[in-house]
Amino acid sequence: MAKCLVTGGAGFIGSNLVDALVERGEEVIIIDNLSTGRKENLNPKAKFHQEDIRNLEEIKPLFNGIDFVFHLAAWPRVPVSIKEPLLTHDINATGTLNVLLAAREAKVKKVIFSSSSSVYGNQEKMPLEESMEPRPMSPYALHKYVGEQYCRLFNELYDLPTVSLRYFNVYGKRQPLEGTYALVIGIFINQLLNDKPMTITGDGTNRRDYTSVIDIVRANIMAAQSENVGKAEIINIGRGESYSVNELAQMIGGPSVYIPPRIEPKESLADNSLAKDFLGWQPTGDLPEWIKGYKKEMGLK
């Protein structure tokens, strides 16, 4: 049995990861300040500590004896980082530095860092490969890139095993439906539940690679277990298939309206060959099929 620490373990992706680790029989500790995470997401078999990753001295003792650290805690979403760059930098960049400092002191076996495909920004070629030069278009994307570089430095300077996973547009169980942290699928579903049209930004031609949270969780566990990674690798975790926002709206069904565009990459599409080679990972989630089941679960036709 491994002893695992999950930062952000009450959040959307983090709680799904905690559930999977508990199911495997691992001992799990959760750090979450509940700013975006929810108490109802907490697994009762995990030990929960309501702490903030910005407070290094408070979180350091929780890393003692830990084998694997899964660092998912962050202030998510691009628009928030544009409105609050200082606050989000403190959480996403300084918070990540604190996690790495605590992990180094505790001599953990490996840190798995949750990064984002937003690091790429707009690129001329698709699919997106890890060797491409990052072009962050928001403070959030920059924070994730800074986190990756801190992971590299801690590996090179302090011999702390790290790996960064770049997630592509995650969907699945417990995804937020409303508020600042809601993602597009959740927003659309929530709008339909409230008899409102789906709001499509711009002309709806922006394309995204939607990846199941189940596949994201599997990638994290495989990255922890794999002896092939730990030298500050950066690995895309995406299905390798993209849909436009218009296509997504058609899949979900219902009325839609167009609203002004916002600053965001035009397209994301993962080259996931490194994930396959290094981790033996394969995507399994199918977005159209999942949407059918999810609509039924939410009481939509």
ZINORUR-V555176 format. One line per field, one symbol per residue. psi: psi as a letter, one per 30 degrees, with the letter a starting at -180 (. if undefined). burial: 1 if it has 9 or more other C-alpha atoms within 8 Angstrom, else 0. A space follows every 10 residues. Layout:
psi=???
burial=???
This chain:
psi=kljkkjkgfg adeeeeeeee eeefglkkkk kkggeflkef fkkffljkji lkffieeefe fffkgkekkj jfkljlkeee eeeieeeeee eeeeeeeeee eeeeefhlek kjkjakffee bklfkklkkf fkkkikglee eeeeeeeeee eeefeeeghj klkkkjkjik lakgkkflaf gkleeeeeee eefghllkjk kbggfkkkjk kkfeeeeeee eeeeekfflf hhlkkkjleg klkleeeeee eelllllklk lljlkekkkk jgeeeeeefg kkkfkjeeee eeeeeeeggk .
burial=0011111111 1111111111 1100011111 1111001100 1100010100 1111110011 0010011111 1110101101 1100100111 1111111111 0111010111 1111111111 1100001100 0000111111 1111111101 1111100001 1111111111 1000111100 1110111111 1100001111 1101011111 1111111111 1111010011 1111111111 0111110110 0101010100 0000100111 1101110110 1000101001 1100110000 0
